[in-house]
Amino acid sequence: MKKTFFYLATAITLTACTQNSETETLAEENSTTTVAARRSCPSEEIRQQLLSTDASARARYANIEAGLQSFITSGKVLADGSVDIPVVVNILYKSSAENISDARIAEQIAILNADFAGTNTDATKIPTEFSGVKAGDTQVRFHLVKTVRKATTKTKWGTNDAMKKSSSGGIDATSPANYFNLWVVGNMGGILGYATFPESAGLWNDGVVIAAPYFGKTGTTAPYNLGRTATHEVGHYLNLRHIWGDASCGNDQVADTPTQTGANYGKPTYPLYNTCSGTSRSVMFMNYMDYVDDAAMFMFSAGQKARSQSVLTSSGARSGLRVY
């Protein structure tokens, strides 16, 4: 198990999750989304660029991590109960299939609530080895406030946040300091979704983007068809890093997630052993912050629970979401 250290240089401030393979190239402007064998995220490159050019982002990150360490070492919890996060879903659609239904939005919100409450039906698959460190109820809830829909002629979106600006054909965020904005777009080439971390709290681009084929369950594309792309990205929004720390045997700043050499893919069979620093250990590939298929991820750890709760306290970076 890892010790939790504070490393500014290992922060991830924005992450984009993609599906790819060795032979796949991004879809052309008029192509439809294709499903590849596995996910990957160019998060480290994005993070390095942001932190190398934005001193204010570095300062915000330092403050957030300092507050987190204080929260964890003091053994604090969300003493005032669960935080119910208000959600605004912004839908940009070119076809009727991309204009996802209200029922499918409700389905995705229900998935988030189950996953963050630990009541997801597949939580029964958590191995006994990890049952002692499972998060259970993170005390984070989500409820839909409103849905904003906008037709577009655009056939593909990238990760330049164009979908978040009306001036570039997107939808402006609704009071991002107080509402969790979630954008759903029809096609992002090989990209499933991406998220901003708490350093971006309240900024115009703050929130999560999901490609429509991976939003909710109904009509979604296997093997990313159980709504877990949103669970993974909301994890980033609440300050959770990829479980392997985006480096070989890296540090995700969580003490109770086993160190591993890199991401896991597909549907691994438990136990899956991995060796770091000469020590072989069973890894927590079923964690929402790994890269396995939706059906193979079904838990957060207690340490991840503490990280997410920290940013939602009355003094946390995302305290503005506590409007209800």
N, C-alpha and C positions, 0 to 999 in steps of 0.2 A: 504493500500500500504506500501511496505517496504522501509525503509531507506537503503542506500547503505553503508555498513561498510567494512573495510579491515580486514579480518581474515586470516592469513596465514594458520591456522589449518584447514580451510574449503576449501582449494584449491583442485581441482581434476586435476591431471596431466595426467592421462590416464584413459579412460573409455571403457568398453566393454559392448555392448548391446546384450542381449540374449533373447530368447523366451523360456518360461518355463511354467510349471504348477505344482501343488502339487505332481502329480503322475509321471511326466516326469523325466527321467534320460537322460544324454547325450548319443548321439548315439555311438555305438561301432565303431571300426575302419572301418569295412566294411559295416556299415549301411548307409542308405540314410537319408537325412535331413527330419525331420518331423516337422509339424507346430503345435505349442501349442497355448494355449488360450491367452497368453499375454507376453509382454516383461518384462525383468528386467535387471539391470546392476550391476555387482560386482565392481563398480568403487571405492567405498569408501575403500574397502580392498586393492585394488591396489594402490590407492593414499596414504593410510597410510604407506604402505610398502616402497614406493618410497621416501616419505618425511622423513621417519624415518631413511633412510639409505644413502640419497644423499644430502649432504649439498649444493652442487652447484645447484641442482634443487630447493632447498628452496630459495637460493639467487636469482636465475633467476625469480622465482615466485614473490618474493618481489619487484623486479625491475619492472616487468610487471604491477603489481597492483598499484604501486606508479605512474607509467606513465599513467595508466588508470584513476586514480582519478584526476590527473592534467588535462587530456584531457576532462573529463566530466565537472569538475567545471569551466573550462575556456570557455565552450560552443563551443568547436572547432568542425569542420566537416572536411571531406576530401575536402579541398578547391581546390585541383587540379583535381577534378572529380572522376569518378569511378576507382577502381583498378581492372584490368583484370588479374585474376590469371591463370598462365599457368599450365595445368594439364597433368601429365603423368599417363596413365592407364596401370598397370602391371597385366596381366592375367595369372593365373596358372590353367591349365585344365588337367583333366584326361580323360574326354569324350568330344565328339563334343558338347553336350549340355552345358558343362561348358565353352567351348571356345566361349564366347559371341560375337555376331557380331558387326561390326563397327556401324551399324545402331542403335543397342541397346546402345552402348556407347554414341553416339550422342544424343539419347533420354534421357539418364541420365544427360548429361551436360545441355541439354535444361531445364530439370526439375529444376536443381540447379539454373540456371539463372532466371527462372520464380519465384521460391520461394524466392530467395534473392532480386529480383527486386520488389516483391510484385505484380507481374502481373499474378500469378497463378489464374486460373479460379475460384477456390473455395474461393478466398479471399473475394468474395461477401458474404460469410457466416459469416464473422467476426461480432459478435454482436455489436449493437450500443453502448453498455456499454464500449466496448474496442476500438471503432473506433478512439477515441481521443489519444490513446497511441500505435496504430499500427505503425510498422516501415515504412511501405510503401517501398520505394526503399532504400536498405541498401548501395547502390553504390558499391556492390561487384559483380563482374562478373567472369566467368570461360570460358576458351577456351582450347580445346584439342591441345596439342603439338605433342604427339606421343603415340603410343600403343606398348607395349612390350609383346609378347606372349611366353609362355614356357610350353611345355608338361611335365607332372609329373606322377609318379606312385602313388603318395600319395593320400589316400582316405579321409583324414580328417586333418584339421589344427586347432591349438589351438590359444591361445593369447600370446604365447611366442615369437612372431615376427619371427618365422622360415621362413615365406613366404617373409621376407624382406632381406634374406641373401642367396646369391648364394651358399655359403658353406653348407647350410642346405637344399638345393633344391629349394630355392626361387629365387627372382629377386632383385638384389641390387637397392636401390633407385637411381634415376637420380638427381644429384645435389639438395638434399632436401632443401638447404637454398634458392634456387631460383625457384624450381618447386614443386607444390603440387602433391605428389605421392599418388596414389590410387591403392591399390591392390585388385583384385577380385579373390577369391578362390572358389572352388566348394562346399566345405562342412566344416563347423566349428561346427558340432554337433548341439547344440541348440543356437548357437551364430549368430546374424544377422550382427553385425559389431562392430568395435571399433576404437578409434582415439587417437592420441597424442594431448596434449594441447600445447600452444605456448612456454612453458618451454623447449620443445624438439626441437624447431626450428633449423633446419639445421643438426640435429643429424642423424645418419645412419638409425634410425627406425622411423623417423618423417613422419606422414601421416595418412591415413585412410584405413582400411580394411573392405570390404563388402563381404558377402557370395553371390555367384552368384544368388541364388533363389530370392534375394531381391534387385537386381541391375537393375534399370530402371523399365519399365512397361511390355514390351512385354515378355510373357512367365514367368513372376514372380509369386510368391506364395502369395495369399490372406491370411490374411488381410494386408500384408506388400508388396503390389503390385503396389504402385504409386511412387516409387523412393524416399520416404521420409526417409528411413533409411540413405541414403547418406546425405540428408538435415540435419538430426539430428546430424550425426557424423561430418559433416563439421562445424556445429555450435560449437561443442567441439573444433575442430581444430582452430577455430577463437575465442576461449576463452569463450564460453557460457557454463554455468553449467546447470544441470537439474533444472527445474523451481521450484521444492520444496526444493532445497538446500541440497538434500541427507540426510535429517533429518526431523523428525516430526516438522512441522512449521519452517523449516530451512531457510537459507538465500542464495539465488542464486546470491547475489551481484548486483541485478538489482532492482531499486526502483519502477518500474511501473508494476511489475508482482505480483499479489495478493499472499499473503502467503497461503500455503496449507499444510495439514498434511502429505501428501505423494503423490506418483504418481497416475495418473488416467489411466485407461485401457479401451480397447474396443472402443465403440462409445457412449460416454455419451450424454445425452440430456441437452441442455442449457435451463435455468440456472442450474448449479450444485453448490450447496452451501457446504461450508466447514467452520469449526470453529477452529480458532487459538487464543489463549490468550483471550478466552471468546467472541471473535467477529466473527459473522457469515458473510461470504462474498461469492460472486459469484467468482468462480475460472476460470482461463484462460486455461482450459484443451485443447483447440484447438491450443495451442502453440507448435511449432516444438520441443521444449525441454522437453515436457511431454512424457508419454509412450502410448498414445492412438494409435489406428490403423491409418494407413496411411490416410484413407479417413476422419478421424476426426481431423487431424492437418493441419493448413493452415495459421499460422501467426507467425511473430516475433514481439517483442515490440520495441518501440523507445529506451528504455534503452539497450536492447540487440543489437540493431543497433550500439549504441555508443561503447559498449564493442568490437564488432567485428571490427569496424572502427579503434579503438585505436591501435590494434596490426598491422594494415596495413598502418599506417602513415609512413612518411619517417624516423622516429626514433623508430618505433614500433618493437616488437619482430619478426614480419613477414615482415619487410620492404624488405627483399631480394626477395620477390615475385613480387616486383614492377619492373620487368625487361622489361616490354613492355609499 
